[in-house]
Amino acid sequence: MLELAPLILVMALLAAVAWAGRRGRGVGADVIVRCLAGHLFTTAWIPGLSAKAIHLGWFRLQWCPAGEHWTLVTPVRGSGLTDEERWLAGQYRDGPVP
């Protein structure tokens, strides 16, 4: 049973990625997220994997480069953003490491 643990973990991560994609949320290297203060920025977002943030369900506690503060962030639906908001989010990047 112990040898199945890595397979189960990989399957759970794939399921989380598929679920996020169906809900219109981004997954990958340049995902637009919003902090509690409303700032938009891009970050690497892979469910269940992060070296620079603390996971709290679908939220993360991480550094917001737009507001220069620690906060909770969550991915936003790209379809709900204006072109200006997408451009603004692209001006603040949190780096390639999830």
Biopython code that builds the backbone (N, CA, C, O; Angstrom):
import numpy as np
from Bio.PDB.StructureBuilder import StructureBuilder

atoms = [
    (1, "MET", "N", (0.827, -1.200, 0.000)),
    (1, "MET", "CA", (0.000, 0.000, 0.000)),
    (1, "MET", "C", (0.866, 1.256, 0.000)),
    (1, "MET", "O", (0.490, 2.266, -0.595)),
    (2, "LEU", "N", (2.013, 1.202, 0.657)),
    (2, "LEU", "CA", (2.896, 2.361, 0.738)),
    (2, "LEU", "C", (3.432, 2.757, -0.631)),
    (2, "LEU", "O", (3.665, 3.938, -0.888)),
    (3, "GLU", "N", (3.627, 1.781, -1.510)),
    (3, "GLU", "CA", (4.138, 2.098, -2.840)),
    (3, "GLU", "C", (3.090, 2.791, -3.711)),
    (3, "GLU", "O", (3.433, 3.361, -4.746)),
    (4, "LEU", "N", (1.820, 2.750, -3.309)),
    (4, "LEU", "CA", (0.768, 3.444, -4.040)),
    (4, "LEU", "C", (0.665, 4.921, -3.667)),
    (4, "LEU", "O", (0.026, 5.690, -4.385)),
    (5, "ALA", "N", (1.272, 5.323, -2.579)),
    (5, "ALA", "CA", (1.156, 6.702, -2.101)),
    (5, "ALA", "C", (1.595, 7.730, -3.142)),
    (5, "ALA", "O", (0.868, 8.701, -3.354)),
    (6, "PRO", "N", (2.754, 7.571, -3.811)),
    (6, "PRO", "CA", (3.134, 8.565, -4.831)),
    (6, "PRO", "C", (2.137, 8.625, -5.988)),
    (6, "PRO", "O", (1.841, 9.707, -6.495)),
    (7, "LEU", "N", (1.621, 7.478, -6.404)),
    (7, "LEU", "CA", (0.647, 7.451, -7.486)),
    (7, "LEU", "C", (-0.635, 8.178, -7.078)),
    (7, "LEU", "O", (-1.207, 8.927, -7.870)),
    (8, "ILE", "N", (-1.073, 7.958, -5.870)),
    (8, "ILE", "CA", (-2.277, 8.624, -5.371)),
    (8, "ILE", "C", (-2.055, 10.129, -5.302)),
    (8, "ILE", "O", (-2.953, 10.897, -5.647)),
    (9, "LEU", "N", (-0.887, 10.561, -4.868)),
    (9, "LEU", "CA", (-0.571, 11.984, -4.799)),
    (9, "LEU", "C", (-0.592, 12.616, -6.188)),
    (9, "LEU", "O", (-1.168, 13.689, -6.373)),
    (10, "VAL", "N", (0.026, 11.964, -7.157)),
    (10, "VAL", "CA", (0.041, 12.483, -8.534)),
    (10, "VAL", "C", (-1.383, 12.564, -9.079)),
    (10, "VAL", "O", (-1.747, 13.553, -9.714)),
    (11, "MET", "N", (-2.178, 11.545, -8.838)),
    (11, "MET", "CA", (-3.565, 11.553, -9.313)),
    (11, "MET", "C", (-4.367, 12.674, -8.667)),
    (11, "MET", "O", (-5.184, 13.313, -9.330)),
    (12, "ALA", "N", (-4.140, 12.918, -7.381)),
    (12, "ALA", "CA", (-4.839, 14.004, -6.693)),
    (12, "ALA", "C", (-4.436, 15.360, -7.265)),
    (12, "ALA", "O", (-5.288, 16.231, -7.442)),
    (13, "LEU", "N", (-3.145, 15.551, -7.558)),
    (13, "LEU", "CA", (-2.694, 16.815, -8.151)),
    (13, "LEU", "C", (-3.285, 17.012, -9.541)),
    (13, "LEU", "O", (-3.708, 18.117, -9.880)),
    (14, "LEU", "N", (-3.321, 15.965, -10.345)),
    (14, "LEU", "CA", (-3.927, 16.065, -11.672)),
    (14, "LEU", "C", (-5.414, 16.388, -11.587)),
    (14, "LEU", "O", (-5.929, 17.163, -12.393)),
    (15, "ALA", "N", (-6.093, 15.806, -10.630)),
    (15, "ALA", "CA", (-7.517, 16.101, -10.437)),
    (15, "ALA", "C", (-7.714, 17.562, -10.032)),
    (15, "ALA", "O", (-8.652, 18.208, -10.498)),
    (16, "ALA", "N", (-6.848, 18.086, -9.178)),
    (16, "ALA", "CA", (-6.947, 19.486, -8.766)),
    (16, "ALA", "C", (-6.712, 20.426, -9.942)),
    (16, "ALA", "O", (-7.399, 21.439, -10.072)),
    (17, "VAL", "N", (-5.754, 20.102, -10.793)),
    (17, "VAL", "CA", (-5.476, 20.920, -11.980)),
    (17, "VAL", "C", (-6.679, 20.890, -12.926)),
    (17, "VAL", "O", (-7.083, 21.931, -13.443)),
    (18, "ALA", "N", (-7.244, 19.721, -13.153)),
    (18, "ALA", "CA", (-8.414, 19.599, -14.029)),
    (18, "ALA", "C", (-9.599, 20.366, -13.462)),
    (18, "ALA", "O", (-10.316, 21.037, -14.205)),
    (19, "TRP", "N", (-9.810, 20.276, -12.169)),
    (19, "TRP", "CA", (-10.912, 20.994, -11.518)),
    (19, "TRP", "C", (-10.730, 22.489, -11.678)),
    (19, "TRP", "O", (-11.690, 23.194, -11.991)),
    (20, "ALA", "N", (-9.518, 22.992, -11.471)),
    (20, "ALA", "CA", (-9.255, 24.425, -11.608)),
    (20, "ALA", "C", (-9.491, 24.883, -13.039)),
    (20, "ALA", "O", (-10.049, 25.958, -13.260)),
    (21, "GLY", "N", (-9.079, 24.091, -14.000)),
    (21, "GLY", "CA", (-9.280, 24.447, -15.398)),
    (21, "GLY", "C", (-10.748, 24.512, -15.770)),
    (21, "GLY", "O", (-11.162, 25.403, -16.512)),
    (22, "ARG", "N", (-11.531, 23.591, -15.269)),
    (22, "ARG", "CA", (-12.973, 23.607, -15.556)),
    (22, "ARG", "C", (-13.660, 24.803, -14.930)),
    (22, "ARG", "O", (-14.658, 25.285, -15.466)),
    (23, "ARG", "N", (-13.160, 25.286, -13.826)),
    (23, "ARG", "CA", (-13.774, 26.429, -13.159)),
    (23, "ARG", "C", (-13.290, 27.760, -13.736)),
    (23, "ARG", "O", (-13.692, 28.821, -13.259)),
    (24, "GLY", "N", (-12.435, 27.712, -14.754)),
    (24, "GLY", "CA", (-11.970, 28.944, -15.379)),
    (24, "GLY", "C", (-10.830, 29.606, -14.643)),
    (24, "GLY", "O", (-10.455, 30.731, -14.973)),
    (25, "ARG", "N", (-10.277, 28.944, -13.668)),
    (25, "ARG", "CA", (-9.150, 29.476, -12.922)),
    (25, "ARG", "C", (-7.869, 29.002, -13.580)),
    (25, "ARG", "O", (-7.826, 27.913, -14.153)),
    (26, "GLY", "N", (-6.848, 29.797, -13.502)),
    (26, "GLY", "CA", (-5.595, 29.438, -14.143)),
    (26, "GLY", "C", (-4.760, 28.472, -13.328)),
    (26, "GLY", "O", (-4.858, 28.413, -12.102)),
    (27, "VAL", "N", (-3.954, 27.733, -14.021)),
    (27, "VAL", "CA", (-2.974, 26.850, -13.418)),
    (27, "VAL", "C", (-1.748, 26.918, -14.306)),
    (27, "VAL", "O", (-1.857, 26.776, -15.524)),
    (28, "GLY", "N", (-0.578, 27.133, -13.712)),
    (28, "GLY", "CA", (0.641, 27.189, -14.504)),
    (28, "GLY", "C", (1.577, 28.280, -14.051)),
    (28, "GLY", "O", (1.584, 28.670, -12.883)),
    (29, "ALA", "N", (2.376, 28.775, -14.995)),
    (29, "ALA", "CA", (3.462, 29.699, -14.675)),
    (29, "ALA", "C", (3.016, 31.153, -14.518)),
    (29, "ALA", "O", (3.570, 31.865, -13.680)),
    (30, "ASP", "N", (2.047, 31.612, -15.287)),
    (30, "ASP", "CA", (1.630, 33.021, -15.248)),
    (30, "ASP", "C", (0.140, 33.143, -14.983)),
    (30, "ASP", "O", (-0.626, 33.541, -15.860)),
    (31, "VAL", "N", (-0.261, 32.802, -13.783)),
    (31, "VAL", "CA", (-1.662, 32.858, -13.389)),
    (31, "VAL", "C", (-1.932, 34.202, -12.717)),
    (31, "VAL", "O", (-1.166, 34.640, -11.859)),
    (32, "ILE", "N", (-3.025, 34.850, -13.114)),
    (32, "ILE", "CA", (-3.389, 36.119, -12.485)),
    (32, "ILE", "C", (-4.105, 35.825, -11.177)),
    (32, "ILE", "O", (-5.065, 35.056, -11.133)),
    (33, "VAL", "N", (-3.613, 36.456, -10.109)),
    (33, "VAL", "CA", (-4.215, 36.300, -8.782)),
    (33, "VAL", "C", (-4.566, 37.676, -8.225)),
    (33, "VAL", "O", (-4.047, 38.699, -8.672)),
    (34, "ARG", "N", (-5.462, 37.673, -7.239)),
    (34, "ARG", "CA", (-5.862, 38.909, -6.566)),
    (34, "ARG", "C", (-5.642, 38.737, -5.071)),
    (34, "ARG", "O", (-5.977, 37.700, -4.498)),
    (35, "CYS", "N", (-5.079, 39.758, -4.448)),
    (35, "CYS", "CA", (-4.884, 39.706, -2.999)),
    (35, "CYS", "C", (-6.102, 40.300, -2.304)),
    (35, "CYS", "O", (-6.998, 40.828, -2.962)),
    (36, "LEU", "N", (-6.137, 40.216, -0.988)),
    (36, "LEU", "CA", (-7.274, 40.737, -0.227)),
    (36, "LEU", "C", (-7.467, 42.243, -0.391)),
    (36, "LEU", "O", (-8.580, 42.748, -0.242)),
    (37, "ALA", "N", (-6.389, 42.956, -0.697)),
    (37, "ALA", "CA", (-6.482, 44.408, -0.905)),
    (37, "ALA", "C", (-6.929, 44.749, -2.326)),
    (37, "ALA", "O", (-7.136, 45.919, -2.648)),
    (38, "GLY", "N", (-7.078, 43.728, -3.177)),
    (38, "GLY", "CA", (-7.551, 43.951, -4.538)),
    (38, "GLY", "C", (-6.463, 44.077, -5.581)),
    (38, "GLY", "O", (-6.764, 44.269, -6.759)),
    (39, "HIS", "N", (-5.203, 43.975, -5.179)),
    (39, "HIS", "CA", (-4.107, 44.062, -6.145)),
    (39, "HIS", "C", (-4.092, 42.825, -7.045)),
    (39, "HIS", "O", (-4.377, 41.715, -6.596)),
    (40, "LEU", "N", (-3.758, 43.029, -8.307)),
    (40, "LEU", "CA", (-3.622, 41.940, -9.264)),
    (40, "LEU", "C", (-2.162, 41.761, -9.615)),
    (40, "LEU", "O", (-1.440, 42.741, -9.802)),
    (41, "PHE", "N", (-1.716, 40.508, -9.708)),
    (41, "PHE", "CA", (-0.361, 40.209, -10.160)),
    (41, "PHE", "C", (-0.335, 38.787, -10.675)),
    (41, "PHE", "O", (-1.288, 38.031, -10.486)),
    (42, "THR", "N", (0.758, 38.420, -11.328)),
    (42, "THR", "CA", (0.876, 37.060, -11.842)),
    (42, "THR", "C", (1.850, 36.271, -10.975)),
    (42, "THR", "O", (2.805, 36.817, -10.422)),
    (43, "THR", "N", (1.586, 34.992, -10.874)),
    (43, "THR", "CA", (2.419, 34.094, -10.093)),
    (43, "THR", "C", (2.310, 32.692, -10.673)),
    (43, "THR", "O", (1.413, 32.411, -11.468)),
    (44, "ALA", "N", (3.205, 31.830, -10.283)),
    (44, "ALA", "CA", (3.090, 30.413, -10.646)),
    (44, "ALA", "C", (2.086, 29.777, -9.694)),
    (44, "ALA", "O", (2.197, 29.931, -8.477)),
    (45, "TRP", "N", (1.112, 29.066, -10.241)),
    (45, "TRP", "CA", (0.067, 28.470, -9.407)),
    (45, "TRP", "C", (-0.139, 27.020, -9.807)),
    (45, "TRP", "O", (-0.692, 26.733, -10.869)),
    (46, "ILE", "N", (0.303, 26.120, -8.967)),
    (46, "ILE", "CA", (0.101, 24.690, -9.165)),
    (46, "ILE", "C", (-0.524, 24.169, -7.873)),
    (46, "ILE", "O", (0.120, 24.198, -6.825)),
    (47, "PRO", "N", (-1.766, 23.695, -7.934)),
    (47, "PRO", "CA", (-2.439, 23.243, -6.715)),
    (47, "PRO", "C", (-1.605, 22.209, -5.955)),
    (47, "PRO", "O", (-1.102, 21.245, -6.533)),
    (48, "GLY", "N", (-1.473, 22.432, -4.666)),
    (48, "GLY", "CA", (-0.764, 21.497, -3.807)),
    (48, "GLY", "C", (0.740, 21.624, -3.815)),
    (48, "GLY", "O", (1.423, 20.867, -3.125)),
    (49, "LEU", "N", (1.284, 22.570, -4.584)),
    (49, "LEU", "CA", (2.727, 22.702, -4.689)),
    (49, "LEU", "C", (3.120, 24.161, -4.559)),
    (49, "LEU", "O", (2.666, 25.001, -5.336)),
    (50, "SER", "N", (3.965, 24.469, -3.576)),
    (50, "SER", "CA", (4.448, 25.834, -3.425)),
    (50, "SER", "C", (5.666, 25.842, -2.524)),
    (50, "SER", "O", (5.685, 25.203, -1.472)),
    (51, "ALA", "N", (6.691, 26.581, -2.955)),
    (51, "ALA", "CA", (7.900, 26.721, -2.156)),
    (51, "ALA", "C", (7.976, 28.092, -1.499)),
    (51, "ALA", "O", (8.837, 28.319, -0.649)),
    (52, "LYS", "N", (7.089, 29.013, -1.877)),
    (52, "LYS", "CA", (7.189, 30.384, -1.385)),
    (52, "LYS", "C", (5.919, 30.878, -0.716)),
    (52, "LYS", "O", (5.795, 32.067, -0.422)),
    (53, "ALA", "N", (4.974, 29.980, -0.471)),
    (53, "ALA", "CA", (3.706, 30.395, 0.116)),
    (53, "ALA", "C", (3.177, 29.296, 1.030)),
    (53, "ALA", "O", (3.615, 28.146, 0.972)),
    (54, "ILE", "N", (2.225, 29.682, 1.874)),
    (54, "ILE", "CA", (1.555, 28.734, 2.757)),
    (54, "ILE", "C", (0.149, 28.517, 2.215)),
    (54, "ILE", "O", (-0.612, 29.469, 2.046)),
    (55, "HIS", "N", (-0.193, 27.256, 1.941)),
    (55, "HIS", "CA", (-1.510, 26.933, 1.388)),
    (55, "HIS", "C", (-2.562, 26.933, 2.474)),
    (55, "HIS", "O", (-2.352, 26.401, 3.564)),
    (56, "LEU", "N", (-3.695, 27.535, 2.165)),
    (56, "LEU", "CA", (-4.865, 27.523, 3.041)),
    (56, "LEU", "C", (-6.070, 27.207, 2.160)),
    (56, "LEU", "O", (-6.856, 28.095, 1.828)),
    (57, "GLY", "N", (-6.208, 25.948, 1.788)),
    (57, "GLY", "CA", (-7.255, 25.569, 0.841)),
    (57, "GLY", "C", (-6.917, 26.105, -0.537)),
    (57, "GLY", "O", (-5.804, 25.905, -1.025)),
    (58, "TRP", "N", (-7.871, 26.788, -1.176)),
    (58, "TRP", "CA", (-7.623, 27.365, -2.496)),
    (58, "TRP", "C", (-6.942, 28.720, -2.390)),
    (58, "TRP", "O", (-6.639, 29.334, -3.413)),
    (59, "PHE", "N", (-6.694, 29.199, -1.180)),
    (59, "PHE", "CA", (-5.986, 30.455, -0.965)),
    (59, "PHE", "C", (-4.533, 30.158, -0.631)),
    (59, "PHE", "O", (-4.177, 29.037, -0.269)),
    (60, "ARG", "N", (-3.710, 31.175, -0.760)),
    (60, "ARG", "CA", (-2.310, 31.100, -0.343)),
    (60, "ARG", "C", (-1.961, 32.349, 0.436)),
    (60, "ARG", "O", (-2.423, 33.446, 0.124)),
    (61, "LEU", "N", (-1.148, 32.168, 1.440)),
    (61, "LEU", "CA", (-0.552, 33.304, 2.137)),
    (61, "LEU", "C", (0.793, 33.529, 1.465)),
    (61, "LEU", "O", (1.692, 32.695, 1.573)),
    (62, "GLN", "N", (0.936, 34.662, 0.765)),
    (62, "GLN", "CA", (2.191, 34.939, 0.084)),
    (62, "GLN", "C", (2.391, 36.437, -0.086)),
    (62, "GLN", "O", (1.499, 37.237, 0.198)),
    (63, "TRP", "N", (3.571, 36.797, -0.552)),
    (63, "TRP", "CA", (3.962, 38.181, -0.765)),
    (63, "TRP", "C", (3.246, 38.736, -2.000)),
    (63, "TRP", "O", (3.219, 38.090, -3.048)),
    (64, "CYS", "N", (2.667, 39.933, -1.871)),
    (64, "CYS", "CA", (2.026, 40.626, -2.985)),
    (64, "CYS", "C", (3.007, 41.669, -3.510)),
    (64, "CYS", "O", (3.253, 42.665, -2.830)),
    (65, "PRO", "N", (3.576, 41.469, -4.703)),
    (65, "PRO", "CA", (4.538, 42.437, -5.225)),
    (65, "PRO", "C", (3.892, 43.759, -5.635)),
    (65, "PRO", "O", (4.575, 44.780, -5.708)),
    (66, "ALA", "N", (2.601, 43.754, -5.901)),
    (66, "ALA", "CA", (1.920, 44.988, -6.305)),
    (66, "ALA", "C", (1.736, 45.924, -5.109)),
    (66, "ALA", "O", (1.935, 47.132, -5.229)),
    (67, "GLY", "N", (1.359, 45.369, -3.960)),
    (67, "GLY", "CA", (1.131, 46.186, -2.772)),
    (67, "GLY", "C", (2.255, 46.108, -1.755)),
    (67, "GLY", "O", (2.237, 46.802, -0.738)),
    (68, "GLU", "N", (3.239, 45.252, -2.041)),
    (68, "GLU", "CA", (4.389, 45.040, -1.161)),
    (68, "GLU", "C", (3.960, 44.715, 0.271)),
    (68, "GLU", "O", (4.337, 45.393, 1.226)),
    (69, "HIS", "N", (3.157, 43.651, 0.383)),
    (69, "HIS", "CA", (2.701, 43.197, 1.697)),
    (69, "HIS", "C", (2.393, 41.704, 1.640)),
    (69, "HIS", "O", (2.197, 41.143, 0.561)),
    (70, "TRP", "N", (2.351, 41.062, 2.814)),
    (70, "TRP", "CA", (1.946, 39.665, 2.913)),
    (70, "TRP", "C", (0.429, 39.630, 2.983)),
    (70, "TRP", "O", (-0.178, 40.430, 3.696)),
    (71, "THR", "N", (-0.184, 38.715, 2.254)),
    (71, "THR", "CA", (-1.639, 38.668, 2.197)),
    (71, "THR", "C", (-2.115, 37.316, 1.682)),
    (71, "THR", "O", (-1.308, 36.490, 1.257)),
    (72, "LEU", "N", (-3.406, 37.095, 1.718)),
    (72, "LEU", "CA", (-4.006, 35.925, 1.099)),
    (72, "LEU", "C", (-4.286, 36.250, -0.358)),
    (72, "LEU", "O", (-4.776, 37.334, -0.674)),
    (73, "VAL", "N", (-3.977, 35.314, -1.246)),
    (73, "VAL", "CA", (-4.247, 35.497, -2.672)),
    (73, "VAL", "C", (-5.002, 34.290, -3.200)),
    (73, "VAL", "O", (-4.929, 33.196, -2.640)),
    (74, "THR", "N", (-5.725, 34.505, -4.283)),
    (74, "THR", "CA", (-6.449, 33.437, -4.954)),
    (74, "THR", "C", (-6.497, 33.742, -6.445)),
    (74, "THR", "O", (-6.519, 34.909, -6.834)),
    (75, "PRO", "N", (-6.513, 32.705, -7.289)),
    (75, "PRO", "CA", (-6.608, 32.947, -8.736)),
    (75, "PRO", "C", (-7.938, 33.597, -9.092)),
    (75, "PRO", "O", (-8.947, 33.383, -8.421)),
    (76, "VAL", "N", (-7.925, 34.391, -10.154)),
    (76, "VAL", "CA", (-9.154, 35.018, -10.642)),
    (76, "VAL", "C", (-9.474, 34.474, -12.026)),
    (76, "VAL", "O", (-8.588, 34.015, -12.746)),
    (77, "ARG", "N", (-10.729, 34.531, -12.381)),
    (77, "ARG", "CA", (-11.147, 34.102, -13.715)),
    (77, "ARG", "C", (-10.680, 35.137, -14.732)),
    (77, "ARG", "O", (-10.981, 36.324, -14.606)),
    (78, "GLY", "N", (-9.955, 34.683, -15.724)),
    (78, "GLY", "CA", (-9.479, 35.589, -16.764)),
    (78, "GLY", "C", (-10.614, 36.239, -17.529)),
    (78, "GLY", "O", (-10.488, 37.378, -17.978)),
    (79, "SER", "N", (-11.719, 35.532, -17.683)),
    (79, "SER", "CA", (-12.859, 36.065, -18.433)),
    (79, "SER", "C", (-13.528, 37.226, -17.698)),
    (79, "SER", "O", (-14.248, 38.016, -18.309)),
    (80, "GLY", "N", (-13.294, 37.331, -16.402)),
    (80, "GLY", "CA", (-13.909, 38.403, -15.627)),
    (80, "GLY", "C", (-13.053, 39.656, -15.534)),
    (80, "GLY", "O", (-13.421, 40.608, -14.845)),
    (81, "LEU", "N", (-11.915, 39.668, -16.218)),
    (81, "LEU", "CA", (-11.007, 40.804, -16.155)),
    (81, "LEU", "C", (-11.058, 41.632, -17.430)),
    (81, "LEU", "O", (-11.276, 41.100, -18.519)),
    (82, "THR", "N", (-10.859, 42.917, -17.288)),
    (82, "THR", "CA", (-10.764, 43.788, -18.450)),
    (82, "THR", "C", (-9.349, 43.685, -19.023)),
    (82, "THR", "O", (-8.450, 43.146, -18.377)),
    (83, "ASP", "N", (-9.162, 44.199, -20.227)),
    (83, "ASP", "CA", (-7.821, 44.217, -20.824)),
    (83, "ASP", "C", (-6.861, 45.025, -19.959)),
    (83, "ASP", "O", (-5.691, 44.666, -19.822)),
    (84, "GLU", "N", (-7.350, 46.105, -19.382)),
    (84, "GLU", "CA", (-6.511, 46.938, -18.513)),
    (84, "GLU", "C", (-6.079, 46.173, -17.263)),
    (84, "GLU", "O", (-4.930, 46.280, -16.834)),
    (85, "GLU", "N", (-6.993, 45.407, -16.682)),
    (85, "GLU", "CA", (-6.649, 44.617, -15.495)),
    (85, "GLU", "C", (-5.630, 43.533, -15.831)),
    (85, "GLU", "O", (-4.718, 43.276, -15.045)),
    (86, "ARG", "N", (-5.775, 42.899, -16.984)),
    (86, "ARG", "CA", (-4.794, 41.897, -17.405)),
    (86, "ARG", "C", (-3.417, 42.540, -17.604)),
    (86, "ARG", "O", (-2.398, 41.981, -17.199)),
    (87, "TRP", "N", (-3.399, 43.710, -18.226)),
    (87, "TRP", "CA", (-2.144, 44.428, -18.443)),
    (87, "TRP", "C", (-1.520, 44.781, -17.090)),
    (87, "TRP", "O", (-0.322, 44.583, -16.888)),
    (88, "LEU", "N", (-2.328, 45.300, -16.169)),
    (88, "LEU", "CA", (-1.829, 45.682, -14.839)),
    (88, "LEU", "C", (-1.251, 44.477, -14.109)),
    (88, "LEU", "O", (-0.186, 44.579, -13.501)),
    (89, "ALA", "N", (-1.928, 43.354, -14.160)),
    (89, "ALA", "CA", (-1.440, 42.143, -13.491)),
    (89, "ALA", "C", (-0.100, 41.716, -14.071)),
    (89, "ALA", "O", (0.760, 41.221, -13.343)),
    (90, "GLY", "N", (0.085, 41.902, -15.366)),
    (90, "GLY", "CA", (1.336, 41.531, -16.014)),
    (90, "GLY", "C", (2.503, 42.413, -15.616)),
    (90, "GLY", "O", (3.657, 42.027, -15.806)),
    (91, "GLN", "N", (2.230, 43.586, -15.069)),
    (91, "GLN", "CA", (3.288, 44.496, -14.641)),
    (91, "GLN", "C", (3.933, 44.053, -13.335)),
    (91, "GLN", "O", (5.053, 44.454, -13.021)),
    (92, "TYR", "N", (3.223, 43.225, -12.576)),
    (92, "TYR", "CA", (3.718, 42.731, -11.290)),
    (92, "TYR", "C", (3.800, 41.209, -11.362)),
    (92, "TYR", "O", (2.779, 40.524, -11.405)),
    (93, "ARG", "N", (5.008, 40.699, -11.375)),
    (93, "ARG", "CA", (5.213, 39.252, -11.456)),
    (93, "ARG", "C", (5.894, 38.775, -10.171)),
    (93, "ARG", "O", (6.812, 39.405, -9.644)),
    (94, "ASP", "N", (5.405, 37.651, -9.704)),
    (94, "ASP", "CA", (5.916, 37.093, -8.445)),
    (94, "ASP", "C", (7.040, 36.098, -8.671)),
    (94, "ASP", "O", (7.579, 35.564, -7.702)),
    (95, "GLY", "N", (7.406, 35.836, -9.888)),
    (95, "GLY", "CA", (8.509, 34.918, -10.162)),
    (95, "GLY", "C", (8.023, 33.560, -10.616)),
    (95, "GLY", "O", (6.842, 33.242, -10.476)),
    (96, "PRO", "N", (8.921, 32.754, -11.160)),
    (96, "PRO", "CA", (8.544, 31.484, -11.769)),
    (96, "PRO", "C", (8.412, 30.310, -10.801)),
    (96, "PRO", "O", (7.895, 29.261, -11.187)),
    (97, "VAL", "N", (8.855, 30.454, -9.579)),
    (97, "VAL", "CA", (8.803, 29.339, -8.625)),
    (97, "VAL", "C", (7.429, 29.312, -7.962)),
    (97, "VAL", "O", (6.985, 30.325, -7.421)),
    (98, "PRO", "N", (6.739, 28.142, -8.000)),
    (98, "PRO", "CA", (5.408, 28.077, -7.363)),
    (98, "PRO", "C", (5.491, 28.163, -5.858)),
    (98, "PRO", "O", (4.464, 28.123, -5.180)),
]
sb = StructureBuilder()
sb.init_structure("model")
sb.init_model(0)
sb.init_chain("A")
sb.init_seg("    ")
for serial, (resi, resn, name, xyz) in enumerate(atoms, 1):
    if name == "N":
        sb.init_residue(resn, " ", resi, " ")
    sb.init_atom(name, np.array(xyz, "f"), 0.0, 1.0, " ", f" {name:<3s}", serial, name[0])
structure = sb.get_structure()
